[in-house]
Amino acid sequence: MIYNFTVASGGSLAAPTSSINTITGLDEFGDVAELVSASTTQPTVAVKVLDKRHNAIYVWSLDRLRQQVLRMRNLTSFVDRPSYSQHFSSEEPFYNSPPPEYSFVGNALISLAPLSRRLSSTSVVPIFCRYTAEAIGSCRVDIKIINVMMTPKHTPNSTAVSTRSSSPAPGAVPTGSKLSFFLTVDSVKGLSPHDFSTAHLQVRLSSFAGPNLKAEEIYHSNTVDLDSTTPSDLKFRRTFSIVVNSKVQSNLRRGYAPIELFASMRSQYLERMEHWDEMREQKTYPLIRASIPDSKSGILQPMRRSETDFHMELSHDVVSWLQIRELGPDGQYVPVPVVSQGNLDPGAFSLHQGLQRRVVLTMTSNSGRQFPWAESVSSMQRVDCMNRPLVLLSPFRCSKTKWLSSNQMDLVFCLQSRCGTQASTIRSCLIG
């Protein structure tokens, strides 16, 4: 399962579903969150689900995603209680239940302007993929006017008759008339059997009557098996009759009707969609900075940068090691020898009681002068083996700081042990 954010179109193309997938009589009991996303007319942010288990792609609204996440959390809440977990489905939170047999692939758009002027039209339109916005095929769309039934309101001197204008430039379809036309979609090209096994076309009545239609009607074509036949066998034929009012007339003048394409996807197509998403995530886009024109010279001056633009997070790698040195016979502090039995043995060392000793902490960084050593070493304190600070009668301080190079520094601490069995460690608090 792969979940990616996407921008869903408004209206019927927000989350289209195949009418073959739906069960008669159960449509009204669908998910409320999906109904809300389909009712919006503006593009919205949604979640694209790549279901590799069922070879399907579908879209969830953000509300639907929140519902599914709550169900996913319920699985982990009752994982140690079998008496409760047996009542929850382990797969339902991650998939659509039931999974769709046909997924929305893309659509072709046809202009309704000729239909508003009572003109028949034939055009070849491309089929654009829903997820990549690329043309994956084409189809031929033929709209043939059958008749325009005029109501007595528009024909006062005669009864309602079936008329087809004989004028070479007929006018617009009058309000209150009944428009009948025959829609044919054929000559489908570009669908590969390596990507899809079966496919069908689908047209909605609201595509012609407008989004204000009270009852939606969906018509689908015959399903075609692409393994045994060609995409040209995929055809749609249907007669439509709509009553023209002011809203329908406005939709015919300015709108476009989508021809939806649904198909049963193969695993190769899902892998290509996943690879396409990965390539989009790796692509970098240039930053476009806003600018304002200079009132005197007319030259665009860059706007003042935000203070947050000057803040950036830096990371430094610091390697440190600790040495315990005791005062030798020559008056120099030498490291205490460590006795080890092999490479896997961390070793052990012994300290002489009563001798003054020093702890040398060496820190090395590869950041050069960009790493502020003085500000990074903020505090030192003495703790016991349980990492608890010890209360000292005298302050614990660094006796000497030695700069070996710009990238390396030694901190030397003087310790006077009063008891040979007391164990103590040094903790350095680094900031940055």
Phi, psi and omega in degrees: 000134178230129180243124179228146174284145179212168176254116181267137177293157178277166176078215184291340180269008179293309178213069184290144177233152180285137178290343177284331180288331185287151178259131183299128177094351181247004182295324184287350179257023181288182181290129181293324180298323179288328178293325179293318180293327180283339182277344180284144181261350181256153177300141182228162176278130180224184181238123177269127184251120174262101183267095181284339181288321181254006179053059182214156174230129177213170187242134173249143170283167180295326177294321178294322179297319179297321178296318182291324179295322177297322177291325176296320179292330178296330179294321179282336181289328184245025182291331179264012179231088184299332181293333177266320185294338180291345179270356180250138176280130182282350182248335185300322180295339186261342184234172168280136181239114356281157180292144182288141176281325180242129179254151179287124183260310182184188182207158172247144182247132177240140180283140179262005181298317176298326180292326179291338179257016178060042179244134172284149183213151175223128183210153174255119186242147178282154175256116183263137178290139182291330191258338179242351181061024177256152178284118181254357181178190179209166178207158178257129182242125180238124177244121182240123179288130176268302177194167175233111181276115180273136178278160178302338179293328181262347176233078186290336184268001181207170177280174181293124181232160176270119184235146169230119188298132177271357180288140178295340178231078182292155181278186181288159178292122183291153178290137180094354179272166178249117184259128178238133179211161182246125183253131178230129175236119181209191180054047179285133181225157172100347181279126183260136176292346176284340180259324185228144178266312177226157182209159174205158178260160183208138180228141179253146178293328180293343177295332179258322183276346180102166183288350181273012179294134183289312182242119181281138175234133183240133180237134181238158179270183175287149177277141183240130175276110185287347177284330183251342181231176180260161178297340180293343176283352178279112185224151178226128178223130182199144174260130181243144175224122181228147176268125186271120170241190184295322180288320177294320179297320178293322178293324179291326182286324189244346190268172176231143180256123179277138171258108187274142178242123177241148182205158171272117189274155174256166183296330180296323180292321179293322177295323178292323176293323177294317179295324179294319177296320179295321178293325177292325179290328180280343182287134179258143181246138180293143179281129179256112182267136180288149180218157181237143180283146176281128184293333183273307184267344182077008180269139180290122179258137179293142180287158179295130181287146178291152180295333179291341178291339182270353180264131177215147183273127179250143177236136181232140176262120182240126176251129182228149173217157190240137176232139173253122183242140178245155181288122181270177180297332181273005179087004178258152178271119182245149179296145178286129181291145179248129179262123182229145181267351182176184182291330181273350180273119179295340177090173180214155179222158182238144180246143178275133181283136176093350180270147175282138183225163178229149175249121182251118178254116181254127179237136182230137178225149179260014182270356179068218181282356178288340181265113182281101183295318186297325181275339184281320179276093189271319185203151176232142176209158181263131182230163178267189183292342178265013178065030177256134182294142178262142179273117181255145176288327179247149182294145179264115187223161177278123184276331183205140174242123184240121178269110178283323176198183179291344182249000186220142182215142175249133173248122184250127181241137178264127180235136176241109184274128177262344181225126184289341183265357183280130180251136180214155178230163180250131178244128179251128179264112180256140179242133177121000000 
